[in-house]
Amino acid sequence: IVKRGCVHCHNVKEQQEIDLTKAGQWTRDRVWRFPPPDNLGLILEVDRGNVVKEVTPDSPAAKAGLQKGDQLRTLKGVPVHSFGDATYALDSAPAKGQVEVVW
């Protein structure tokens, strides 16, 4: 029987954590996983996850010039169509530094 469906990113990450632990390569720095876009000051719409619902004042998003109603095209080079896409893109972003945003 062949089933088709979605493999959830968090399940893949959990297995990667297990593999790193078994190999003795796990570190606390690797815990940074799936940060929400609101860490950048971006609150996305629920039904249209690439549309900015709100921008937190004085946040990195506000400083970049993002505004309510803007449509995200890419985040860190990853096409954004949903909230999940945005968190996936931020998963590999540095904890500090810059992230390219196209809107």
N, C-alpha and C positions, 0 to 999 in steps of 0.2 A: 504494500500500500504506500503510495506516495502522497504526502500531504504538502500543500503549498501554504505559505503563510509568512508572517513577519517574525524575524528573530529580533527580539528586543535588545537594543544596544546595551542596556544595563545588565542583561544576562551575559553578554560577551565580556563586558568589563569585569563582572564578578569572577568569571572563569580566568581572566587574565590575572586578577589579583591572587587567585588560588595558585596559578602556575608560578607567579613571581615569588610567592611565599614558599612554595616547595623548593624553588631554585635558590632560596636565600637572597633574593634580589629585591624584595619588597622594602620600600622606604615610605616614611610618612608623607614625603612630597608627592608620592603617587596617589594619594587619597583624593586629590583635587579632581573631582569627577562631575561632569554635567552641571556646571554652574549656570544658574538661570540668567537670562538676559537682564533682569532687573539689577544684577550686580553692576551693570554698565549704566543703569538708570533708564533702561528701556522696559516699559510695560507694554506687552503686545496684546492685541485683541484676541479673544478666545476663539471666535469663529473664523477669523482671518489672521492666522498666526504670523504673518509677515507684515502686518499693518500696525504701526505704532499707535497705541491707545493713549499713552501718557509718557512724558519725559520728566524724570525727577530733576528738580532744579539743582544747579551746580554739579551735576553728575558728568561723567565722561561723555555720555550721549548728548547732554545739553551743550557742553563745551564744543562738541563736534558739529553742532548745528542741527541735530535731528529735532523734528517737531511732530506734534500730534497729527496723525493722518499720513505721515510719510510711509512709503512701502519699501521694506528692506528687499534688496536684490541679492546681495551676498554678504556674508559675515565671515571674515578670515578666508575668503575665497570659496566658501561653501554656499551654493544656492539656497536661499531661505524661502520656504513655502509654508512652514509651520513652526510652532514653538519648539517642537522636537528638533527641527533642523538647526535652529538657533542654539539650543543647548549642545547639540552634537558639535557644531562649529567651535563653540567656546570650550569644549572638553579638552582640546589640544592647545588652547591659547595659554600663554604664560600667565602666571599668577600676578605678575606686574609687567607693565610694558604697554605696547600698543597693539591694537587689533584693527585691521582694515575693515571698514564698513562701506558698502555701496548701497545707496538708496535712490 
